[in-house]
């Protein structure tokens, strides 16, 4: 199964501002520094597609976290040269929907021109560039900035809801596959990272994460400064299908060859704590694992199928980003 990943579905929105700006001469090509992101979702037997923004000549790529979530491999193609690179995840921020990738063996790449979202005004020209519908080519749509500092509620792929803040709202059309691409001004400078389209068919408004915020997060990732929101490097992986149970996390299934299988966990077991921290649900499990990395050892307390309390220790391995 293949899906043109990206635009998160918008459920609600609020806040704004005002005014207009002008273009500057000698604008760079709107597709300069824009790349196509394709992922394999090996654990789901699926694939996905989105867009990315080249920040450095040696291949640091800014995109949305939801573009690379669940990816077992990530490939990035530079449309101008038709060259494809394998990408590694430097880090990501799930809450703010930002990820930073690094292309293997890249050099001399054309970079995007980053603008200043603090100077963006309502009414100014805006263009969105992206891998529309995952078709493998860049499409440019035109519109205007209609609001600033928006906060929206979005529906994730798993059906849960979260909020994105500090967004630029635009009438430039956004469709699945555009996520992670740039929203640019009349001077060709990036003012936002395309992230969400409206769930309403009657609304043409899309939303981009303000570039100042996005760049600030990428700098934190590049500096390897982990936090409660920012994960650095590869993602720790147990290898279970986690479900919410009445008293903890129900193991719905165990992935063959995973650390969980090696540790003796089985479907029907209920995980109640990790390293002494109580685990009430799958969200709690994700929160605990977020602070870990491949190679870390953890001690799991669980109740087995027969209702007997047990403990086991496993070493986390490298898994897909969340």
N, C-alpha and C positions, 0 to 999 in steps of 0.2 A: 504494500500500500504506500502511495506517495501523497504527501500533502504539501501545498504551498504554504509554508508556515508563515505565519507571522501574525498578521494583525490581531491583537487581542480584541475581543468584542467589548465595546463600551456599554455600560449599563446606566450610569448617571454621571453628571458633571456639575461643577460650580466654580465661580470666581472669574475675574477678567481685568482688562485695562483699556488703553486708548492710543490714538494718533497714527501718523504715517511717515515713511522715509523715502529717500530717493536712491536711484541706482548710481553706480560709479562706472566710469569707462573701463575698457579693456578687461572684461570679465572672463575668467577662465571657463573652460568647457564644463557644463554642469555634471558631466559624467567622470570628470577627472577625480581619481582617488576613490572611485566607487567600485566595489567588487561583489561577486555573486558567491553566496555561501550555500553549500549543499551538505546535508548531514545524513548519516545512516543511523537509524535508531534500532540497533541490533537486538535489543531486548524486547522490542515491540514488532519486529519483522516489518519495519516501515522505513520511510525516508522523508526528509523535509527540506524546504528551501527558503532562503531569506537573502538579506543583503548586508554588506558591511562597508565601513569607511576606513580608508588607509590613513593612519596617523603618522607613520614613519617609513622611510625608504627601505628599512630592513624588515618591514612586514608586521608591524603592530596594527591590529585591526579592531576597530570599535564596532560592536553590534549590540543587539538586544540579547539579554539572557535567555528569553523564551525561544530565540532562534536556535540556540545550541543546547537547550535543556534536553536531556535524555540521549544525547549524541554519543555513539560509540566510536565514530570516526567523523572528522570534519574536513571537507575539501573546500578550498577557496580558489575561484577562477578570476583572473584579471581580464576583463573583456577586451581591453586594448591590445593585449599580447596573446590572448587565448591560452596563457600558461596557467596550469593548475598546481596548487601547493597543498600539502598537508598542513593543517593548523593544529597547534596545541593551545590548550586553555591556560592562560596566565592567571585568571581569576574572574570572579563574577559577583554581582550584587543582585540577589533575587528580588528583594523589595523594590529597588529602583530600576530593575530590569535592564541592567547594563552588564556586558561581558567584554573582556579584552582577550584577543587571540594573538598568537605569534606564528607567523608562517615559517616553515622549515626551509632554510636555504634561500630565502628571498633577499634581494638587494636591488637598489636602484629603482624602486617602485615610485610611480607618480603619487603624490600625496594630495589629500583634500586640503582646501584652504579653510581653516577654522575661524569662524567669526566670533562675535561677542553677543550672546543672547540678552545681556543686560541692556543693550541698545535697541532691541527689537521693538517696533511700535505696531499697534493695531492699524490695519489698513494697508500695510506695506506688501509689496509683491513677495510671493513665496512659491517655490517650485519643489516638488518632491521627486526624488530619483530612486528607482528600485527595480528589483527583479520581479515585476508584476506577475502574479499567479504562478510564480516559479517556472516561468517559460524559458529561463536561461538567457535573457537579454534585458538590457536596461531600458526602462520606459520613464519618460519625464512628463509630469502633469503640472499644470499651472493653477495658481489660485492666489489667495491673500491670507494674511494673518488676521484672524477674527477675534482672538482673545489670548490673554497671557495669564500665567500663574494658575492654570487650571488644575483641579484635582478631580480625577475620575475613578469610578469603580469599574474594574474589568473582570471578565470571566476567563479563567485559565483553561488549558486543555483538559485538566482533570475535573472540571466543573466547579472548582472552588473560586472564590472571589477575593480580590485584593485591590488596593488603591495605588494609583500612581499620582505623584504630585509634581508641581513646577513644570507644567506642560505648556507648549505653544499649540493653540488650536488654529487649524488652517482649512481653507476650502479646496486646497490642492488634493485631488482624489488619491486615496490610499486604498490598496487592495491587498489580500493575502500575498505574501512574497516580498512586499515592500519593507517589512519590518527590518530595522537595523540600517536602513538607507538614510541618506541625508535629506533634511529640509533645508534648502538654500535660499539666500536672499537675492536681490537683483544684481548684486556684485559678485555672485557666485560663491559666497562664503557660507559655510555650514552654520546654521542657527539652531538646529535641532536634530534629534535622532528619531526617525519615524517609528512609532510604537503601537498605535491603536487606531482602529476605524470604528465608526459608530455602528451599533447594532441595529439602528433604525434605518429602514430603507428610504425614509423621507428626509433624512439628514445627510448632508454631504461633508460634514465636519470630520477631520481626522486630527490626531494628536501626536506631537513629537516631544521627546524629552529635551528640555533646554540644554544646548550644547555646553554651557559653562558647568552645569551640574554633571553632565556625562564625562567631560574631560577631567573634572576634579576626581571622580571615582576612578577613572583609568590611571591617573597619576598615583592614587593610593595603591592600586593593584600593582603597578609597575615598581613601586617602592616596597612591595611585599609587606604592606601594613594591613594585617588581618584585623577584623573587628566583628562585632555581633551581626553586621550586615554584609561585610565583604569576606568572601572566601578566597584564599590564595592557593593557586596550584591545582593539582589533580583532586578529584572527589573520592572520598572514602566510600567503600562499597562492601556491604555484608553479603548480599545475594539472596534476599528474601522478597516475597510479595507481601507487603505489609497491609493489614486491614485493621480498622478500629474494632477492638473487642470490648466486652463489658468491664474488664479489669486490667486492660493493657493492650498490647499490640498482638493481634492474632496473625500467626504465620500462615498465610494462605497457600504458600508454596515455596519451595527452595530451588534455586537455580543450580543445575548440575555443575559440579566443579568449583562452586563458590566457597568462600570461607565459612558460610553458614552450614553448608553440607558437610564440610570437613569437621566442623565443631559438633555435629550430631543433631542440629536443629531439624525439625520435621514439620510438615504441614499439620496444623491443628495445635501446635505449641503456642503458648501465650507469653510474650516477653513482658516482664514487669519492671525491670530496672537494668541500667547499664552503668557499671562502675559505681554502684550505690545510688545513682540518681533514678528516682521513680519515673517510669515511662507510662503515661496514661493513654496515649493514642499515637497514631502514625505521625502526626505533626510534632509531637514531643520527641519521637525517635529521630525525625529529620533534624530537629534543632540540636540534639546531642551529637549526631554524626557530622553536622555542619562544621563543628570545631575540630574535627579529626582529619587525618590524612592517611593515605595508603602507607602501610607499614606499622601503623599504631595497633597495639593490642588492647582489646577491651574484654571485660568480664560481664557476661550476661546472666541475669537471673530470670528464670522462666518456669512456667508450669507446663508439664508435658501432657500428652493426650490422656494419660491415666489420672491426671490431677495431682501428680507428685511434683513437689518443688525441686528444681535442679539449677545448677550453675554450669557454665562452660566458658572457656576463653577462646577467642579467635583473633586472628591478625587480619586487619582490613586490607583490601586490595584496591586497585585502581578501577573506578567505575565512571559511568556517565554523569555529567554535571546535572544538578537538580534545577 
